[in-house]
Amino acid sequence: ASTFGYEHELDGLKATYARALRRLSGLVASREGLLDVGCGNGFVLELALDLGWHGVRGVEPSQDAIAHAPAHVAPMIESGFLQRGMFAPASFDAVTLFQVLDHLADPGAVLCEIRRLLRPGGVILALNHDVDAWSARVLRERSPIFDIEHTYLYSPETMRRLFSQVGFDVISVKPVRNTYSIGYLVHLAPVPHELKASFLPRLKRSKIGQIMLTLPLGNLCLLGRRSA
């Protein structure tokens, strides 16, 4: 039942995720088969196609997000949550989870299924919030990452431990830089709601509000490889 409410931030998300996808793409010998779990309207699938990937697929539970997918991308998306039997074993060279891991109630089960779907030597990428980031440590419970939609917030160490336990060789866990508009950054800021409501809509429509910035804002990216 979730809605596709981030369309106005797609340019920034594409810039952020494309940087991560290029890192992932450099780790594989073949770009045959990429699955994006929680793919939204499929914009990551478009990025993967632009990078030369073939056999690109997505999984997305939000019907509204799928309805916003471009016509050439929508047939690549499976509706629902990733579950056993949705795809054949060893179907993909890469699987990505962009801002998905910290929403999962049973991340171990999902990662085990992803491991089954990866070919030997296949790679996985997970980009999500970092509870150890300076922004989270400074803002504490006022940080926007403390959200009812997040079932667990990861640090580099807990991500490394989780992926290792389910059979991945962790290649790296590093901070990433996010690209956001000034308007969206203000939206995330711990400012009283009444104050935001009075000026934020005008800011988002203004030229200043639409300026894009690339900053280290408390996200991390794990790259791993399916172990033998």
C-alpha positions in Angstrom: 0.0 0.0 0.0 3.0 2.3 0.1 3.0 5.2 -2.4 5.6 6.4 -4.9 6.4 9.6 -3.2 10.0 10.4 -4.2 9.5 11.2 -7.9 10.8 14.7 -7.4 14.1 13.3 -6.0 14.8 10.8 -8.8 17.7 12.9 -10.3 19.6 12.8 -7.1 18.8 9.1 -6.4 20.0 8.2 -9.9 23.3 10.0 -9.4 23.9 8.3 -6.0 22.9 4.8 -7.2 24.7 5.1 -10.5 28.0 5.6 -8.6 27.4 2.5 -6.6 26.3 0.5 -9.7 29.5 1.4 -11.5 31.5 0.0 -8.5 29.5 -3.2 -8.6 29.8 -3.6 -12.4 33.5 -3.5 -12.1 33.5 -6.6 -10.0 31.9 -9.0 -12.5 33.3 -10.6 -15.6 29.8 -10.9 -17.2 26.9 -8.5 -17.0 24.3 -11.1 -17.6 21.5 -10.9 -15.1 20.9 -8.3 -12.4 18.1 -8.3 -9.9 17.1 -5.1 -8.0 15.1 -6.0 -4.9 12.7 -3.2 -3.9 13.1 -1.5 -7.3 10.4 1.1 -6.9 9.5 2.4 -10.4 12.4 0.7 -11.9 14.9 3.6 -12.3 17.8 1.4 -11.1 16.9 -1.1 -13.9 17.3 1.7 -16.4 20.6 2.6 -14.9 21.8 -1.0 -15.2 20.7 -1.1 -18.8 22.7 2.0 -19.5 25.8 0.3 -18.0 25.4 -2.6 -20.3 23.6 -5.1 -18.2 21.3 -7.7 -19.8 18.6 -9.8 -18.2 17.7 -7.1 -15.8 14.8 -7.7 -13.4 13.2 -6.1 -10.4 10.9 -7.0 -7.5 8.6 -4.4 -5.9 5.7 -4.7 -3.5 4.3 -1.2 -4.1 1.6 -1.2 -6.8 1.8 2.6 -7.0 5.5 2.5 -7.7 5.1 -0.1 -10.4 2.3 2.0 -12.0 4.9 4.8 -12.3 7.4 2.6 -14.1 8.2 3.5 -17.8 6.5 1.3 -20.3 9.7 -0.5 -21.4 10.7 -1.2 -17.8 7.3 -2.3 -16.2 7.5 -5.9 -17.8 10.8 -6.4 -16.1 9.2 -6.0 -12.6 7.7 -8.8 -10.5 5.0 -7.5 -8.1 5.3 -8.6 -4.5 8.0 -9.4 -2.0 11.0 -11.6 -2.9 10.2 -15.2 -2.2 11.4 -18.6 -3.0 10.3 -19.8 -6.4 10.0 -16.3 -7.9 13.2 -16.8 -9.9 15.2 -19.9 -10.8 18.4 -20.7 -8.8 21.7 -19.2 -10.2 19.8 -16.7 -12.4 21.8 -13.6 -11.7 25.4 -12.3 -11.7 24.4 -9.4 -9.3 21.6 -8.5 -6.9 21.1 -5.0 -5.5 19.2 -3.7 -2.4 19.0 0.1 -2.4 17.6 1.4 0.9 15.9 -2.0 1.5 17.9 -3.9 4.0 16.8 -1.9 7.1 13.1 -2.3 6.2 13.3 -6.2 6.3 11.8 -8.1 9.2 13.8 -11.2 8.4 16.9 -10.0 6.5 18.7 -13.3 7.0 16.0 -15.2 5.1 16.0 -12.7 2.3 19.8 -12.8 1.9 19.8 -16.6 1.9 17.3 -16.5 -1.0 19.5 -14.0 -2.8 22.5 -16.2 -2.4 20.5 -19.0 -4.0 19.7 -16.8 -6.9 23.3 -15.7 -7.5 25.6 -17.6 -9.8 28.9 -18.8 -8.3 31.1 -15.7 -7.9 28.0 -13.4 -8.2 28.0 -10.1 -6.3 25.6 -8.3 -4.0 25.3 -4.6 -3.2 23.4 -3.2 -0.2 23.1 0.5 0.3 21.4 1.8 3.4 21.6 4.0 6.5 24.6 3.9 8.8 23.7 4.1 12.5 27.3 4.9 13.3 27.5 7.9 10.9 28.3 11.3 12.4 24.8 12.6 11.6 23.1 9.8 13.5 25.5 10.2 16.5 25.0 14.0 16.6 21.2 14.1 16.0 20.5 10.8 17.9 16.7 10.2 18.0 16.1 13.4 16.0 17.9 11.9 13.0 15.5 11.1 10.1 16.8 7.5 10.0 15.0 6.7 13.3 11.7 6.0 11.5 8.9 3.5 12.2 9.5 2.0 8.7 13.1 0.9 9.7 13.0 -2.4 11.6 16.8 -2.3 12.3 19.6 0.2 11.7 22.9 -1.2 10.7 26.5 -0.2 11.3 29.4 -1.4 9.1 30.2 -4.1 11.6 26.7 -5.5 11.9 26.3 -5.5 8.1 29.6 -7.3 7.7 28.6 -9.9 10.3 25.2 -10.5 8.8 26.4 -11.0 5.3 29.3 -13.2 6.4 26.9 -15.4 8.4 24.7 -16.2 5.4 27.5 -17.1 3.0 28.9 -13.9 1.5 32.6 -12.9 1.3 32.4 -9.2 2.2 34.5 -7.2 -0.3 34.0 -3.7 1.3 31.7 -1.7 3.6 32.2 2.0 2.9 30.4 5.3 3.4 28.8 6.8 0.3 28.0 10.3 -0.7 24.4 11.1 -1.5 23.1 13.6 -4.0 20.0 15.5 -2.9 18.3 18.8 -3.6 18.5 21.6 -1.0 14.7 21.3 -0.7 14.9 17.6 0.3 17.8 18.2 2.7 15.6 20.8 4.5 12.8 18.3 4.5 15.0 15.8 6.3 16.3 18.4 8.8 15.1 18.2 12.4 13.1 21.4 12.2 9.6 21.8 13.8 6.8 20.6 11.6 4.9 23.9 11.8 8.0 25.8 10.6 8.6 23.4 7.7 5.0 23.5 6.6 5.2 27.3 6.3 8.1 27.5 3.9 9.1 24.1 2.6 6.7 23.9 -0.3 7.9 27.3 -1.6 11.5 26.3 -1.1 11.1 23.1 -3.1 9.5 25.0 -6.0 12.3 27.6 -6.0 15.5 27.5 -8.0 17.5 27.5 -4.7 15.5 24.5 -3.4 16.2 22.5 -6.6 20.0 23.0 -6.4 21.6 19.6 -6.1 24.4 18.9 -3.5 26.5 15.8 -3.1 27.4 15.2 0.6 28.3 12.4 3.0 24.9 12.1 4.7 25.1 8.9 6.7 24.7 6.1 4.2 27.0 3.1 3.7 27.4 0.6 0.9 28.3 -3.1 1.2 29.7 -5.1 -1.7 30.0 -8.9 -1.3 30.5 -12.0 -3.3 28.8 -15.3 -3.1 31.2 -17.7 -1.4 31.7 -21.2 -2.8 
